[in-house]
Amino acid sequence: MTPPPASTPGPLRGRGSAERLAHRFQHEVRQPFDDGWPIESDAPLPPRTQVRWEEARSALSWNDSPDIGFDRSLNPYRGCEHGCAYCYARPTHAYLDLSPGLDFETVIIARRGLDARLREELAKPGYLPAPVAIGSVTDAYQPVERELRLTRAVLTVLHETAHPWVLVTKGSGVERDLDLIAPMARDGLCAVYVTITTLDADLARRLEPRAAAPWRRLRTIRTLADAGVPVGVSVAPQIPFLNDDLEQVLAAAAEAGATRAFYTVLRLPWEVRTLFAQWLRAHYPERAQRVLARVRDLHGGREYDAAFGERMTGRGVWADLWRQRFAQACRRHGLHRESVPLATGRFRPPAQASGRGRGAAPPNAAQLTLFD
């Protein structure tokens, strides 16, 4: 007898994924099978988060992608407990032989010794400073940072060397490090973007289950702005027929003190296309087909098109409509779409920074654009 097809897994409380989806390098795939025996509960407890340590062999990652406006980045963690259903970084867990589904948000890889590796790299002869993007893959202020403090250790090195940086986060934990961030902001060395995908608390709880609530992220913007930190808002990703309050988010962020903004549209590389489709069917089954059809419209008939220049913003009528809405809302609320120019001329290599301090060189500026 042919077994019945596996149904869409139901949502797990506090998690964005409902199963350990097999990754693309996996040779054996297992699926749930209903054998007719009763189960004790229809709502299994979600798995707990575990941290695995990895010795950092390097700190800075380099890229030359023409549609990413920074050439170096740093990520203290692999995997992210926020559990965002749409996260484009989920497929990176496959390289660790872990699932881009539940493993991505429950098995967090912490990079031990990252601050020491960063010191070594900044001290290399001929190193030229430019803004480093912190947490460009996974959130540097996800919940485990409260105890592990890897991001703070990295900021300490950047503070000592007067090295420019920019950070995008959903975590209110960034407020903890204002003693490092605010002085650097006064010297033109840093900027922070807070991601607010929607103001709808129920949607945010489903979409980004362990990230700070929308109202809390607005408070983080206010706290940063009041401390003199250049702060912007990321309204990424825009998801058709789901988070349709783009203008309201930009208005609320501007009122809270944001001065800049950027957005991207939903992109579904590799396993994310399956995971997000499962999430849609579990939480918004009546919209699932319509959402996915519009995503394909944005990416030339596919769930994802990796072409530079279009993968972030899409193409076609709907992409043009988003561009117009975003541009008009930014003009209305005085939000700049270019990035904060950051100073590079204050940089001192670690050995010099420990003995001489900052401020001798003129504050040259480097323009950092996140996503155009």
Secondary structure, 3 states (H helix, E strand, C coil): CCCCCCCCCCCCCCCCCCCCCCCCCCCCCCCCCCCCCCCCCCCCCCCCCEEEEEECCCCCEECCCCCEECCEEECCEECCCCCCCCCCCHHHHHHHCCCCCHHHHHEEEEEECHHHHHHHHHCCCCCCCCCEEECCCCCCCCCCHHHHCHHHHHHHHHHHHCCCEEEEECCHHHHHHHHHHHHHHHCCCEEEEEECCCCCHHHHHHHCCCCCCHHHHHHHHHHHHHCCCCEEEECCCECCCCCCCHHHHHHHHHHHCCCEEECCECCCCCCHHHHHHHHHHHHCCCCHHHHHHHHHHHCCCCCCCCCCCCCCCCCCHHHHHHHHHHHHHHHHHCCECCCCEEECCCCCCHHHHHHHCCCCCCCCEEECEEEC
